[in-house]
Amino acid sequence: MYREVVGKSKKGGKGGKSTVVKLPKTKCCDAQKKCGRCPLRMLKDGTLPTGYTVKHRRLVRLDGKKVTKKKLAKAA
């Protein structure tokens, strides 16, 4: 008798459940309350991508190469 409501699916993505990976910022904003993307917080929580670490509140690669957003997105 009643039709189903047509709208957005509750599942993310196209037909499946997608997961969104938060990328860390390249520099800590040094705020009193750390944001969810703070590299210091991600390092502490263990959610920092492999091959990256934090030195002097900046995100650096372990092999010494320059950090780029493109390579960071690939690693995550």
Backbone as CSV, one residue per row, in Angstrom:
resi,resn,N_x,N_y,N_z,CA_x,CA_y,CA_z,C_x,C_y,C_z
1,MET,0.799,-1.169,0.000,0.000,0.000,0.000,0.863,1.264,0.000
2,TYR,1.869,1.344,0.907,2.758,2.507,0.959,4.049,2.189,0.223
3,ARG,4.585,3.176,-0.458,5.854,2.992,-1.144,6.997,3.290,-0.185
4,GLU,8.139,2.692,-0.462,9.310,2.971,0.367,9.836,4.367,0.056
5,VAL,10.413,4.980,1.041,10.966,6.314,0.863,12.248,6.202,0.053
6,VAL,12.354,7.002,-0.991,13.534,6.992,-1.835,14.465,8.080,-1.330
7,GLY,15.685,7.708,-1.035,16.643,8.685,-0.526,18.020,8.086,-0.459
8,LYS,18.865,8.672,0.327,20.234,8.194,0.455,20.278,6.942,1.313
9,SER,21.146,6.045,0.927,21.343,4.824,1.687,22.103,5.142,2.968
10,LYS,21.892,4.373,4.000,22.597,4.597,5.259,24.008,4.048,5.188
11,LYS,24.280,3.197,4.193,25.619,2.673,4.014,26.445,3.700,3.269
12,GLY,27.725,3.807,3.605,28.591,4.757,2.934,29.115,4.196,1.626
13,GLY,29.388,5.023,0.668,29.973,4.593,-0.596,28.941,4.045,-1.544
14,LYS,29.425,3.366,-2.576,28.542,2.812,-3.594,28.219,1.358,-3.261
15,GLY,27.150,1.142,-2.573,26.690,-0.210,-2.304,27.368,-0.919,-1.153
16,GLY,28.420,-0.382,-0.598,29.115,-1.045,0.500,29.487,-0.071,1.581
17,LYS,30.014,-0.614,2.642,30.401,0.245,3.758,31.834,0.718,3.534
18,SER,32.025,2.014,3.506,33.358,2.552,3.294,33.897,3.108,4.608
19,THR,35.215,3.066,4.730,35.841,3.606,5.920,36.642,4.836,5.528
20,VAL,36.533,5.873,6.305,37.256,7.110,6.040,38.475,7.151,6.951
21,VAL,39.639,7.300,6.337,40.885,7.350,7.089,41.260,8.802,7.292
22,LYS,41.487,9.176,8.540,41.897,10.547,8.825,43.395,10.668,8.583
23,LEU,43.767,11.655,7.789,45.174,11.919,7.548,45.679,12.904,8.591
24,PRO,46.896,12.706,9.075,47.420,13.650,10.068,47.814,14.974,9.420
25,LYS,47.795,16.031,10.211,48.287,17.322,9.748,49.807,17.240,9.651
26,THR,50.414,18.110,8.866,51.865,18.093,8.738,52.546,18.840,9.879
27,LYS,51.798,19.698,10.596,52.359,20.443,11.710,51.318,20.519,12.824
28,CYS,51.746,20.329,14.046,50.847,20.423,15.190,50.472,21.885,15.421
29,CYS,49.198,22.129,15.687,48.747,23.511,15.888,49.049,24.002,17.303
30,ASP,49.541,23.129,18.167,49.962,23.484,19.522,48.819,24.078,20.346
31,ALA,47.614,23.574,20.108,46.456,24.045,20.854,46.394,23.331,22.207
32,GLN,45.654,23.910,23.124,45.501,23.306,24.443,44.788,21.962,24.317
33,LYS,43.690,21.942,23.545,42.988,20.690,23.280,43.408,20.218,21.897
34,LYS,43.972,19.038,21.826,44.462,18.524,20.554,43.290,18.089,19.675
35,CYS,43.393,18.401,18.386,42.339,17.990,17.456,42.522,16.517,17.088
36,GLY,41.592,15.951,16.397,41.644,14.535,16.029,42.708,14.204,15.006
37,ARG,43.176,15.207,14.259,44.180,14.987,13.224,45.577,15.397,13.660
38,CYS,45.750,15.736,14.920,47.043,16.176,15.433,48.047,15.024,15.324
39,PRO,49.229,15.273,14.745,50.205,14.181,14.615,50.681,13.642,15.961
40,LEU,50.729,14.497,16.984,51.130,14.018,18.316,50.103,13.050,18.889
41,ARG,48.833,13.374,18.742,47.772,12.508,19.256,47.730,11.198,18.476
42,MET,47.889,11.287,17.144,47.857,10.072,16.322,49.042,9.170,16.627
43,LEU,50.188,9.765,16.946,51.358,8.973,17.326,51.105,8.255,18.643
44,LYS,50.495,8.963,19.589,50.197,8.383,20.896,49.156,7.263,20.785
45,ASP,48.127,7.486,19.943,47.076,6.489,19.775,47.499,5.320,18.904
46,GLY,48.572,5.494,18.134,49.037,4.430,17.256,48.330,4.416,15.913
47,THR,47.701,5.523,15.529,46.993,5.578,14.258,47.773,6.320,13.182
48,LEU,49.011,6.677,13.463,49.860,7.338,12.483,50.255,6.311,11.421
49,PRO,50.252,6.677,10.126,50.620,5.707,9.080,52.035,5.186,9.275
50,THR,52.296,3.989,8.805,53.624,3.401,8.964,54.633,4.189,8.143
51,GLY,55.814,4.330,8.675,56.870,5.070,8.000,56.927,6.535,8.375
52,TYR,56.051,6.972,9.283,56.008,8.373,9.689,56.188,8.479,11.198
53,THR,56.760,9.592,11.636,56.909,9.888,13.058,56.822,11.400,13.243
54,VAL,56.922,11.852,14.490,56.809,13.280,14.797,58.087,13.724,15.498
55,LYS,58.677,14.809,14.975,59.846,15.412,15.589,59.630,16.913,15.635
56,HIS,59.796,17.509,16.792,59.622,18.952,16.991,58.245,19.405,16.506
57,ARG,57.211,18.641,16.837,55.811,18.943,16.494,55.529,18.965,15.001
58,ARG,56.400,18.375,14.207,56.193,18.287,12.764,56.208,16.822,12.348
59,LEU,55.394,16.502,11.349,55.330,15.154,10.812,56.518,14.945,9.885
60,VAL,57.288,13.881,10.099,58.446,13.573,9.268,58.398,12.104,8.875
61,ARG,59.092,11.789,7.792,59.205,10.396,7.365,60.430,9.772,8.008
62,LEU,60.369,8.476,8.230,61.489,7.795,8.878,62.702,7.708,7.957
63,ASP,62.491,7.656,6.638,63.617,7.552,5.715,64.238,8.914,5.380
64,GLY,63.685,10.003,5.917,64.264,11.320,5.742,63.775,12.085,4.532
65,LYS,62.893,11.493,3.719,62.378,12.196,2.546,61.334,13.219,2.957
66,LYS,60.984,14.104,2.024,60.032,15.165,2.293,58.610,14.597,2.404
67,VAL,57.833,15.132,3.335,56.444,14.710,3.529,55.566,15.481,2.555
68,THR,54.820,14.752,1.710,53.862,15.365,0.805,52.490,14.767,1.081
69,LYS,51.460,15.533,0.803,50.100,15.066,1.059,49.750,13.885,0.170
70,LYS,50.294,13.868,-1.050,50.021,12.778,-1.984,50.583,11.455,-1.464
71,LYS,51.832,11.482,-1.010,52.458,10.271,-0.473,51.838,9.872,0.859
72,LEU,51.407,10.867,1.616,50.762,10.587,2.901,49.425,9.886,2.687
73,ALA,48.681,10.309,1.677,47.400,9.671,1.372,47.597,8.249,0.894
74,LYS,48.681,7.999,0.159,48.981,6.639,-0.300,49.314,5.734,0.872
75,ALA,50.055,6.257,1.831,50.502,5.457,2.985,49.332,5.114,3.895
76,ALA,48.350,5.983,3.962,47.199,5.763,4.841,46.187,4.923,4.152
